[in-house]
Amino acid sequence: MTESSGSKLLNGEACQRTLRGKNAGKNGFVKNHCVFEHPRKYRRPTERSQNAAPNSSLYKKPFSESFEETPLLVAVLTYMGYGILTIFGYFRDFLRHWNIEKCHIAHEREQQKDFVPLYQDFENFYTRNLYMRIRDNWNRPICSVPGAKVDLVERVTHNYNWTFEHTGKVVKDVINMGSYNYLGFAENAGACASAAIETTHAYGVGVASTRCEIGNLDIHEELEQLVARFLGVESSMAFGMGFATNSMNIPALTGKGCLILSDELNHASLVLGARLSGSTIRVFKHNNMQSLEKLLRDAIAHGQPRTHRPWKKILIVVEGIYSMEGSIVRLPEVIALKKRYKAYLYLDEAHSIGALGPNGRGVVDYFGLDPKDVDIMMGTFTKSFGAAGGYIGGRKELIDYLRCHSHSALYATSMSPPVAQQIISSMKIIMGEDGSTLGKDRLRQLSENTTYFRRKLREMGFIIYGNDDSPVVPLMLYMPAKIGAFGREMLKRNIGTVVVGFPATPIIESRARFCVSAAHTREMLDTVSLVNLQTPSSDPLHDGRVMGVRRSRRSNL
């Protein structure tokens, strides 16, 4: 077995691996599972593979993550499934070309046949022949607040998912396991909703101007001061769109002659921002400190290509929680490398702010680190705060610079006042400034729900990815046919979940992704677990070989 991406510490200490069970390779092996602890070893009896590194000075608490390789049989069957779908796709394209099968595909006008094609038809081969078969699992319209339960608008298709029609019926009380409503603030009643309504009456819904013109309201100033205090930084700046917070601000921070070191699993907004900046981009393996350190050493030793001049700036870009993997960044090690090699650190806390740490202040709070060690702290208000937009926090000089150079600050319309009030109200609740313990209660409930739900799935034998403390819980499905079947069968049982496949994930790592919320009750989580456990054996979902169930492990529990 080769060494995993997290099998060594920054200081070179190797993680000791202990295999338990007769054959670790029978159902795959753990790609990356490391436990760091300060005073003693930590062992979790339900895991088949374990890494441990005692007396680590970088971690003050256990850090446990598991990623199991796709079993060989499942990988072969998955590739065969995609191969068969591809063959049938070419055959159907042949039938469409000769008008034997009705063609629903957009095509160029006859008058434009001599023009350069607006789009290449072959580029949409995957969409029309593979994605279209399971398209009904996405874009389902809801007609309620995205809380612990949602109401779905029923729809049907008469042409194999090319178009949909609404029946006029509503599917009530679907357990919502797909929204990023980590702390349950996405609600239409309560203190936050009431404050947002009052703000709407006072300010209206839209600002109709940019911040630098006549769209800078006192509520925006209050929000930014509160965010800075919440994060423990000198200053902060709020933006109306989370995606634009990354894609428009990274180009303002780096440019030609700069180097960006990006985790291979970084979000599309980070990737787009890095590309728009014009900087040189180099990618390191996910959460692999050896890969990151090698890139840092090479960058300093060799400098820029051809000229070998020193890089103007080296920026490390990572996320707090990776939303598709459920993993948490190894922030203590990243900060140690950043300090050693005099680089800058850009931390995206879109999924971790409010969802991690004893005070809900994200991954920095989770590891007990100093916020000043992170140069650019970015996050969004779209998840834990039940609102919209994003922020950047850091030194006052940095924020003042962005106010003058960020395209998102200069040209984008200001954040809507009721949205800003929703953020202020929810953040004050988390901080306890509303005079209640509701914030602490929700943080504790989220942590308990996460631990409970992950434990239940493991006890049932499912293969799940990520960190033990991550509220994002990927459950592996692997085969393409299981993606659509799982989503449909869960909806039949009044459970709404997100299924994800290629190209959003590797081709042999399709999955269902559950997002745990503080608003979920223990009964809701038990319902989701029991639906998976009690699926009839005749149901194709119950085939453990292709749904991520460790059958041999189930017999050992």
C-alpha positions as a printed NumPy array, in Angstrom:
array([[  0.   ,   0.   ,   0.   ],
       [  1.397,   3.354,  -0.959],
       [  1.704,   6.183,   1.499],
       [ -1.413,   8.34 ,   1.746],
       [ -1.532,  12.085,   1.249],
       [ -1.731,  12.698,   4.975],
       [  0.552,   9.938,   6.15 ],
       [  3.352,  12.245,   7.274],
       [  3.421,  15.243,   9.516],
       [  4.978,  18.516,   8.518],
       [  8.029,  17.794,  10.672],
       [  8.556,  14.447,   8.976],
       [  7.057,  12.172,  11.621],
       [  5.361,   9.235,   9.941],
       [  1.841,   8.229,  10.874],
       [  1.721,   4.663,  12.104],
       [ -0.855,   2.554,  10.27 ],
       [ -2.674,  -0.292,  11.997],
       [ -4.808,  -2.583,   9.866],
       [ -7.621,  -4.457,  11.509],
       [ -9.691,  -7.053,   9.717],
       [ -8.69 ,  -9.971,   7.589],
       [ -8.192,  -8.234,   4.296],
       [ -8.097,  -4.461,   3.984],
       [ -8.036,  -4.6  ,   0.2  ],
       [-11.197,  -6.65 ,  -0.162],
       [-13.502,  -3.656,  -0.055],
       [-10.939,  -1.003,  -0.878],
       [ -8.471,   0.745,   1.382],
       [ -8.323,   4.082,   3.102],
       [ -6.726,   6.773,   0.996],
       [ -6.256,   9.306,   3.743],
       [ -7.027,   8.686,   7.37 ],
       [ -4.922,  10.364,   9.993],
       [ -5.523,  11.082,  13.665],
       [ -3.447,  13.726,  15.409],
       [ -3.568,  14.259,  19.127],
       [ -1.472,  16.024,  21.682],
       [ -1.392,  13.889,  24.862],
       [ -2.373,  10.356,  23.828],
       [ -3.302,   8.111,  20.958],
       [ -6.836,   8.163,  19.677],
       [ -8.455,   5.041,  18.315],
       [-11.891,   4.617,  16.845],
       [-12.873,   0.929,  16.874],
       [-15.24 ,   1.037,  13.913],
       [-12.598,   2.039,  11.367],
       [-10.825,  -0.647,   9.382],
       [ -7.677,   1.396,   8.788],
       [ -6.088,   3.83 ,  11.149],
       [ -3.209,   6.27 ,  11.189],
       [ -1.983,   7.793,  14.403],
       [  0.649,  10.36 ,  15.178],
       [  1.075,  11.069,  18.896],
       [  2.632,  14.169,  20.411],
       [  2.027,  16.402,  17.432],
       [  2.655,  20.01 ,  18.313],
       [  0.437,  21.285,  15.498],
       [ -2.872,  19.761,  16.591],
       [ -4.567,  20.325,  19.931],
       [ -7.411,  17.839,  19.298],
       [ -8.004,  14.616,  17.36 ],
       [ -8.192,  15.077,  13.609],
       [ -9.843,  12.154,  11.868],
       [-10.693,  11.819,   8.187],
       [-11.364,   8.79 ,   6.014],
       [-11.503,   8.336,   2.242],
       [-11.885,   4.811,   0.999],
       [-10.661,   3.824,  -2.43 ],
       [-13.268,   2.538,  -4.868],
       [-13.311,  -1.283,  -4.743],
       [-11.831,  -2.802,  -7.893],
       [-14.995,  -4.713,  -8.833],
       [-17.126,  -1.596,  -8.442],
       [-14.669,   0.45 , -10.518],
       [-14.753,  -2.119, -13.331],
       [-18.567,  -2.268, -13.294],
       [-18.778,   1.54 , -13.259],
       [-16.5  ,   1.91 , -16.276],
       [-18.486,  -0.789, -18.057],
       [-21.705,   1.087, -17.298],
       [-20.354,   4.328, -18.738],
       [-18.998,   2.427, -21.732],
       [-22.391,   0.895, -22.5  ],
       [-24.098,   4.27 , -22.111],
       [-21.56 ,   5.82 , -24.499],
       [-22.135,   3.141, -27.146],
       [-25.892,   3.592, -26.948],
       [-25.38 ,   7.359, -27.065],
       [-23.547,   7.145, -30.386],
       [-26.256,   4.832, -31.695],
       [-29.002,   7.26 , -30.687],
       [-27.112,  10.158, -32.262],
       [-27.014,   8.122, -35.468],
       [-30.788,   7.645, -35.287],
       [-31.305,  11.349, -34.627],
       [-29.118,  12.287, -37.553],
       [-31.342,  10.318, -39.926],
       [-34.537,  11.546, -38.216],
       [-35.409,   8.036, -37.068],
       [-35.534,   9.277, -33.481],
       [-37.005,  12.662, -32.656],
       [-34.292,  15.192, -31.955],
       [-34.811,  17.557, -28.984],
       [-31.375,  19.099, -29.298],
       [-30.876,  22.796, -30.023],
       [-29.37 ,  23.27 , -33.474],
       [-28.313,  26.088, -35.771],
       [-30.819,  27.736, -38.092],
       [-30.82 ,  26.754, -41.726],
       [-30.02 ,  30.37 , -42.651],
       [-26.828,  30.143, -40.593],
       [-25.51 ,  26.876, -42.003],
       [-22.475,  28.68 , -43.475],
       [-21.657,  30.424, -40.166],
       [-19.102,  29.174, -37.684],
       [-21.188,  27.029, -35.267],
       [-22.222,  28.838, -32.117],
       [-21.524,  25.63 , -30.211],
       [-20.101,  22.26 , -31.121],
       [-22.739,  19.543, -31.076],
       [-20.308,  16.865, -29.904],
       [-19.455,  18.861, -26.786],
       [-22.97 ,  18.16 , -25.518],
       [-22.735,  14.401, -26.054],
       [-22.542,  13.708, -22.331],
       [-25.435,  16.048, -21.547],
       [-27.911,  14.644, -24.052],
       [-27.046,  10.951, -23.749],
       [-26.004,  10.409, -20.128],
       [-27.073,  13.366, -17.99 ],
       [-30.522,  13.553, -19.622],
       [-31.366,  10.058, -18.324],
       [-31.202,  11.219, -14.704],
       [-31.948,  14.923, -15.137],
       [-35.14 ,  14.616, -13.066],
       [-32.973,  14.434,  -9.925],
       [-31.908,  18.07 , -10.223],
       [-33.55 ,  21.493, -10.387],
       [-36.6  ,  20.308,  -8.477],
       [-38.667,  23.422,  -7.668],
       [-39.624,  23.973,  -4.032],
       [-42.402,  26.247,  -2.778],
       [-41.48 ,  26.76 ,   0.863],
       [-38.684,  27.999,   3.064],
       [-35.648,  25.668,   2.764],
       [-35.764,  24.543,   6.384],
       [-35.625,  21.083,   7.916],
       [-38.607,  20.164,   5.728],
       [-39.613,  21.551,   2.342],
       [-42.57 ,  21.41 ,  -0.025],
       [-41.796,  20.302,  -3.579],
       [-43.729,  21.168,  -6.714],
       [-44.611,  17.908,  -8.454],
       [-43.57 ,  17.657, -12.082],
       [-43.708,  15.03 , -14.816],
       [-41.983,  14.482, -18.135],
       [-43.384,  12.936, -21.286],
       [-40.188,  13.022, -23.361],
       [-37.577,  11.345, -21.16 ],
       [-36.499,  14.394, -19.108],
       [-36.039,  16.821, -21.996],
       [-38.888,  18.982, -20.691],
       [-41.023,  18.962, -17.542],
       [-44.62 ,  19.909, -16.784],
       [-45.993,  20.89 , -13.381],
       [-48.996,  18.861, -12.294],
       [-50.262,  21.514,  -9.878],
       [-49.741,  19.211,  -6.905],
       [-47.348,  19.804,  -4.011],
       [-45.359,  17.123,  -2.192],
       [-45.555,  18.198,   1.448],
       [-43.05 ,  17.826,   4.303],
       [-40.067,  16.394,   2.442],
       [-37.115,  16.013,   4.833],
       [-34.503,  18.416,   3.494],
       [-31.038,  16.819,   3.467],
       [-29.69 ,  18.949,   0.633],
       [-29.687,  22.608,   1.732],
       [-26.666,  24.253,   3.379],
       [-28.852,  25.375,   6.258],
       [-26.307,  24.305,   8.865],
       [-27.626,  26.309,  11.81 ],
       [-31.284,  26.374,  10.791],
       [-31.522,  30.137,  10.215],
       [-33.269,  29.676,   6.845],
       [-36.722,  30.195,   8.29 ],
       [-39.717,  32.466,   7.73 ],
       [-40.508,  33.05 ,  11.398],
       [-38.524,  34.078,  14.437],
       [-36.223,  36.922,  15.402],
       [-34.239,  36.999,  12.152],
       [-37.307,  36.991,   9.91 ],
       [-39.022,  39.68 ,  11.993],
       [-35.962,  41.926,  11.888],
       [-35.649,  41.452,   8.11 ],
       [-39.307,  42.437,   7.651],
       [-38.827,  45.619,   9.683],
       [-35.742,  46.481,   7.648],
       [-37.679,  45.942,   4.421],
       [-40.29 ,  48.455,   5.565],
       [-37.575,  50.942,   6.504],
       [-35.139,  50.562,   3.561],
       [-36.998,  48.687,   0.847],
       [-35.74 ,  45.594,  -0.91 ],
       [-33.137,  46.981,  -3.321],
       [-30.458,  49.667,  -3.059],
       [-30.251,  50.495,  -6.808],
       [-26.643,  51.654,  -6.599],
       [-23.118,  50.503,  -5.903],
       [-21.374,  50.998,  -2.577],
       [-18.994,  53.626,  -3.94 ],
       [-21.806,  55.769,  -5.337],
       [-24.99 ,  56.18 ,  -3.298],
       [-25.58 ,  52.617,  -2.156],
       [-23.538,  52.57 ,   1.054],
       [-26.091,  52.282,   3.884],
       [-25.521,  52.469,   7.611],
       [-26.702,  48.865,   7.852],
       [-23.796,  47.839,   5.586],
       [-21.326,  49.595,   7.872],
       [-22.86 ,  47.886,  10.897],
       [-22.627,  44.506,   9.177],
       [-18.95 ,  44.887,   8.308],
       [-18.004,  45.975,  11.821],
       [-19.896,  43.009,  13.253],
       [-18.236,  40.548,  10.857],
       [-14.777,  41.873,  11.778],
       [-15.563,  41.453,  15.46 ],
       [-16.977,  37.982,  14.882],
       [-13.889,  36.833,  12.975],
       [-11.403,  38.541,  15.263],
       [ -9.802,  40.608,  12.492],
       [ -9.122,  44.316,  12.062],
       [-11.598,  44.977,   9.258],
       [-13.964,  43.286,   6.824],
       [-15.919,  43.977,   3.674],
       [-19.267,  42.492,   2.578],
       [-20.324,  41.635,  -0.963],
       [-23.707,  40.855,  -2.47 ],
       [-22.695,  37.53 ,  -4.054],
       [-20.589,  34.738,  -2.602],
       [-19.313,  33.432,  -5.949],
       [-18.199,  36.933,  -6.986],
       [-16.426,  37.388,  -3.661],
       [-13.85 ,  34.865,  -4.834],
       [-13.887,  35.359,  -8.579],
       [-13.649,  39.163,  -8.431],
       [-11.315,  39.674,  -5.472],
       [ -8.528,  37.211,  -6.234],
       [ -7.707,  39.158,  -9.444],
       [ -7.406,  42.29 ,  -7.299],
       [ -4.876,  40.59 ,  -5.029],
       [ -2.604,  38.843,  -7.538],
       [ -1.564,  39.345, -11.136],
       [  1.156,  38.679, -13.63 ],
       [  4.363,  37.598, -11.949],
       [  2.501,  36.103,  -8.995],
       [  2.058,  32.425,  -8.145],
       [ -1.147,  30.82 ,  -6.858],
       [ -0.915,  27.401,  -5.201],
       [ -4.389,  25.901,  -5.279],
       [ -5.808,  22.738,  -3.728],
       [ -6.98 ,  20.392,  -6.475],
       [-10.503,  20.276,  -4.991],
       [-11.014,  24.018,  -4.665],
       [-14.401,  25.454,  -5.635],
       [-15.09 ,  26.741,  -9.15 ],
       [-15.227,  30.345,  -7.877],
       [-11.651,  30.052,  -6.609],
       [-10.501,  28.458,  -9.854],
       [-12.175,  31.186, -11.916],
       [-10.708,  33.945,  -9.757],
       [ -7.228,  32.47 , -10.103],
       [ -7.561,  32.251, -13.879],
       [ -8.905,  35.801, -14.201],
       [ -5.975,  37.136, -12.186],
       [ -3.456,  36.197, -14.878],
       [ -1.213,  34.636, -12.24 ],
       [  0.645,  31.393, -12.718],
       [ -1.384,  28.567, -11.155],
       [  0.015,  25.356,  -9.749],
       [ -2.153,  22.708,  -8.152],
       [ -1.237,  20.553,  -5.163],
       [ -2.893,  17.319,  -4.109],
       [ -5.853,  17.648,  -1.798],
       [ -4.774,  18.283,   1.804],
       [ -1.322,  16.897,   0.984],
       [  1.28 ,  18.936,   2.797],
       [  4.188,  17.173,   1.093],
       [  2.805,  18.186,  -2.307],
       [  2.289,  21.782,  -1.139],
       [  5.747,  22.039,   0.404],
       [  7.389,  20.703,  -2.751],
       [  5.668,  23.379,  -4.833],
       [  6.733,  26.068,  -2.363],
       [ 10.348,  24.906,  -2.429],
       [ 10.438,  24.725,  -6.209],
       [  8.854,  28.165,  -6.496],
       [ 11.466,  29.749,  -4.27 ],
       [ 14.396,  27.814,  -5.745],
       [ 13.566,  28.32 ,  -9.432],
       [ 11.483,  31.488,  -9.476],
       [  9.457,  32.471, -12.524],
       [  9.668,  30.439, -15.731],
       [ 12.364,  31.476, -18.231],
       [ 13.521,  34.58 , -16.324],
       [ 13.949,  32.823, -12.936],
       [ 13.155,  36.082, -11.207],
       [ 11.607,  35.752,  -7.731],
       [  7.833,  35.586,  -7.67 ],
       [  6.237,  38.894,  -6.737],
       [  3.781,  37.073,  -4.485],
       [  2.961,  33.477,  -3.577],
       [ -0.653,  32.884,  -2.541],
       [ -1.87 ,  29.584,  -1.057],
       [ -5.595,  29.068,  -1.667],
       [ -7.552,  26.52 ,   0.397],
       [-11.076,  25.937,   1.701],
       [-12.262,  25.316,   5.254],
       [-14.652,  22.461,   4.429],
       [-14.586,  20.94 ,   0.963],
       [-18.25 ,  20.646,   0.053],
       [-17.969,  17.599,  -2.185],
       [-15.632,  15.569,   0.02 ],
       [-16.71 ,  16.598,   3.512],
       [-13.072,  17.046,   4.491],
       [-11.554,  19.805,   6.631],
       [ -8.377,  21.602,   5.623],
       [ -5.224,  20.787,   7.593],
       [ -4.965,  24.426,   8.565],
       [ -2.256,  24.169,  11.279],
       [  0.109,  22.568,   8.783],
       [ -0.795,  25.008,   6.021],
       [ -0.1  ,  27.958,   8.324],
       [  3.214,  26.429,   9.386],
       [  4.272,  26.084,   5.742],
       [  3.024,  29.569,   4.936],
       [  5.159,  31.047,   7.694],
       [  8.193,  28.973,   6.815],
       [  8.201,  29.991,   3.156],
       [  6.882,  33.554,   3.583],
       [  3.754,  32.993,   1.461],
       [  0.274,  34.456,   1.805],
       [ -2.792,  32.395,   2.737],
       [ -6.296,  32.774,   1.273],
       [ -8.871,  30.768,   3.261],
       [-12.369,  30.173,   1.849],
       [-14.724,  29.438,   4.758],
       [-17.948,  29.252,   2.763],
       [-19.008,  25.961,   4.367],
       [-17.087,  26.149,   7.638],
       [-18.059,  29.59 ,   8.984],
       [-20.841,  29.072,  11.499],
       [-20.615,  25.298,  11.124],
       [-17.288,  24.6  ,  12.879],
       [-15.655,  25.629,  16.105],
       [-16.943,  25.979,  19.654],
       [-17.999,  29.567,  18.882],
       [-19.07 ,  28.958,  15.293],
       [-16.206,  31.029,  13.905],
       [-15.075,  28.472,  11.371],
       [-12.031,  26.328,  10.881],
       [ -9.703,  28.812,  12.612],
       [-11.853,  28.546,  15.728],
       [-12.091,  24.77 ,  15.265],
       [ -8.301,  24.38 ,  15.533],
       [ -7.91 ,  27.133,  18.148],
       [ -5.63 ,  29.223,  15.924],
       [ -4.954,  32.948,  15.722],
       [ -7.023,  34.654,  12.976],
       [ -4.06 ,  36.937,  12.282],
       [ -2.173,  33.948,  10.873],
       [ -4.595,  33.902,   7.912],
       [ -3.949,  36.796,   5.554],
       [ -7.272,  36.745,   3.678],
       [-10.308,  35.262,   5.431],
       [-13.157,  34.76 ,   2.996],
       [-16.586,  33.306,   3.628],
       [-20.212,  33.443,   2.563],
       [-23.493,  34.255,   4.269],
       [-25.434,  31.786,   2.143],
       [-25.054,  28.729,   4.381],
       [-24.987,  29.041,   8.151],
       [-26.594,  32.502,   8.192],
       [-29.509,  31.684,   5.882],
       [-28.903,  34.772,   3.743],
       [-26.851,  35.729,   0.669],
       [-23.511,  37.322,  -0.187],
       [-19.969,  36.96 ,   1.059],
       [-17.215,  38.716,   2.99 ],
       [-13.468,  39.172,   3.157],
       [-11.738,  39.889,   6.43 ],
       [ -8.158,  40.764,   7.32 ],
       [ -5.904,  43.702,   8.031],
       [ -7.353,  47.175,   7.597],
       [ -4.835,  48.006,   4.862],
       [ -5.994,  44.966,   2.875],
       [ -9.685,  45.867,   3.12 ],
       [ -9.032,  49.523,   2.24 ],
       [ -7.133,  48.341,  -0.834],
       [ -9.988,  46.078,  -1.93 ],
       [-12.535,  48.885,  -1.581],
       [-10.655,  50.737,  -4.304],
       [ -9.548,  47.861,  -6.55 ],
       [-12.146,  45.087,  -6.32 ],
       [-14.512,  44.895,  -9.305],
       [-17.162,  43.424,  -7.046],
       [-16.923,  46.461,  -4.771],
       [-16.835,  49.087,  -7.507],
       [-19.361,  47.799, -10.018],
       [-21.75 ,  45.432,  -8.227],
       [-24.988,  46.619,  -6.666],
       [-24.985,  46.828,  -2.876],
       [-26.327,  44.036,  -0.73 ],
       [-30.087,  44.118,  -0.178],
       [-30.934,  45.698,   3.233],
       [-33.185,  42.862,   4.501],
       [-30.454,  40.372,   3.575],
       [-27.916,  42.416,   5.55 ],
       [-30.292,  42.491,   8.519],
       [-30.769,  38.71 ,   8.336],
       [-26.993,  38.303,   8.592],
       [-26.691,  40.768,  11.48 ],
       [-29.484,  39.123,  13.449],
       [-28.243,  35.558,  12.941],
       [-24.631,  36.498,  13.671],
       [-25.597,  38.229,  16.92 ],
       [-27.507,  35.104,  17.939],
       [-24.429,  32.965,  17.256],
       [-22.276,  35.36 ,  19.272],
       [-24.827,  35.424,  22.107],
       [-25.36 ,  39.171,  21.826],
       [-29.136,  38.724,  21.622],
       [-29.146,  37.851,  25.33 ],
       [-30.065,  34.201,  24.775],
       [-28.285,  30.854,  24.49 ],
       [-29.977,  30.031,  21.182],
       [-26.716,  30.354,  19.252],
       [-24.777,  27.986,  21.502],
       [-27.695,  25.575,  21.481],
       [-27.74 ,  25.475,  17.695],
       [-23.974,  24.996,  17.478],
       [-24.173,  22.134,  19.947],
       [-27.158,  20.606,  18.146],
       [-25.345,  20.714,  14.787],
       [-22.312,  18.984,  16.284],
       [-24.465,  16.296,  17.909],
       [-26.485,  15.737,  14.746],
       [-23.33 ,  15.431,  12.656],
       [-21.75 ,  12.898,  15.005],
       [-24.973,  10.907,  15.331],
       [-25.76 ,  10.776,  11.6  ],
       [-22.236,   9.787,  10.594],
       [-22.138,   7.085,  13.27 ],
       [-25.493,   5.661,  12.149],
       [-24.365,   5.397,   8.531],
       [-21.098,   3.75 ,   9.532],
       [-22.88 ,   1.255,  11.764],
       [-25.071,   0.348,   8.806],
       [-21.942,  -0.352,   6.772],
       [-22.093,   2.48 ,   4.249],
       [-18.917,   4.001,   2.861],
       [-18.897,   7.699,   3.729],
       [-16.231,  10.303,   3.124],
       [-14.83 ,  13.193,   5.073],
       [-14.008,  14.421,   8.541],
       [-15.892,  13.199,  11.606],
       [-16.889,  16.79 ,  12.456],
       [-17.978,  17.844,   8.976],
       [-21.75 ,  18.415,   8.5  ],
       [-21.277,  17.543,   4.809],
       [-21.68 ,  13.757,   4.584],
       [-20.986,  12.115,   1.185],
       [-22.379,   8.567,   0.867],
       [-20.779,   6.651,  -1.985],
       [-22.944,   5.265,  -4.809],
       [-20.281,   4.698,  -7.506],
       [-22.342,   3.418, -10.468],
       [-24.183,   5.889, -12.758],
       [-27.488,   4.003, -12.629],
       [-27.496,   4.263,  -8.849],
       [-27.356,   8.066,  -8.974],
       [-30.796,   8.414, -10.484],
       [-32.262,   5.431,  -8.628],
       [-31.131,   6.668,  -5.226],
       [-32.519,  10.178,  -5.719],
       [-35.878,   8.915,  -6.971],
       [-36.284,   6.273,  -4.292],
       [-35.433,   8.724,  -1.509],
       [-38.013,  11.195,  -2.832],
       [-40.635,   8.423,  -2.884],
       [-39.973,   8.136,   0.848],
       [-40.309,  11.922,   1.326],
       [-36.589,  12.572,   1.674],
       [-34.899,  15.181,  -0.505],
       [-31.197,  14.7  ,  -1.069],
       [-28.508,  15.738,  -3.542],
       [-26.907,  13.15 ,  -5.81 ],
       [-23.667,  14.004,  -7.574],
       [-21.819,  12.327, -10.421],
       [-19.274,  12.933, -13.148],
       [-18.007,  15.533, -14.042],
       [-18.607,  17.116, -10.623],
       [-16.855,  14.084,  -9.082],
       [-14.345,  11.554, -10.42 ],
       [-16.032,   9.129, -12.784],
       [-15.879,   6.22 , -10.319],
       [-16.793,   8.213,  -7.216],
       [-20.438,   9.202,  -7.706],
       [-22.194,   9.893,  -4.441],
       [-25.172,  11.18 ,  -2.537],
       [-24.392,  14.207,  -0.373],
       [-26.259,  14.814,   2.865],
       [-26.047,  18.191,   4.578],
       [-26.822,  17.982,   8.286],
       [-28.561,  20.901,   9.987],
       [-29.185,  21.975,  13.553],
       [-32.854,  22.159,  12.549],
       [-32.984,  18.405,  11.982],
       [-34.47 ,  16.409,  14.827],
       [-33.212,  13.014,  15.898],
       [-36.412,  11.496,  14.464],
       [-35.68 ,  13.012,  11.037],
       [-32.155,  11.624,  11.003],
       [-33.442,   8.219,  12.117],
       [-35.983,   8.305,   9.294],
       [-33.255,   8.92 ,   6.708],
       [-31.08 ,   6.174,   8.206],
       [-33.915,   3.638,   8.464],
       [-34.969,   4.267,   4.865],
       [-31.488,   3.236,   3.742],
       [-31.326,   0.286,   6.123],
       [-34.788,  -1.113,   5.452],
       [-34.734,  -0.893,   1.66 ],
       [-36.114,  -4.249,   0.407],
       [-33.481,  -6.688,  -0.818],
       [-35.261,  -6.833,  -4.187],
       [-34.609,  -3.122,  -4.623],
       [-31.518,  -2.493,  -6.803],
       [-30.387,   0.106,  -4.265],
       [-29.717,  -2.64 ,  -1.754],
       [-26.885,  -4.196,  -3.725],
       [-24.023,  -3.456,  -1.365],
       [-21.374,  -3.925,  -4.02 ],
       [-22.57 ,  -0.915,  -5.952],
       [-24.   ,   1.328,  -3.25 ],
       [-20.987,   1.695,  -1.005],
       [-21.909,  -0.904,   1.633],
       [-19.116,  -2.874,   3.25 ],
       [-20.798,  -6.271,   3.337],
       [-17.861,  -8.053,   4.884],
       [-17.595,  -5.355,   7.508],
       [-21.286,  -5.581,   8.315],
       [-20.743,  -9.191,   9.347],
       [-17.971,  -8.109,  11.707],
       [-19.989,  -5.47 ,  13.559]])
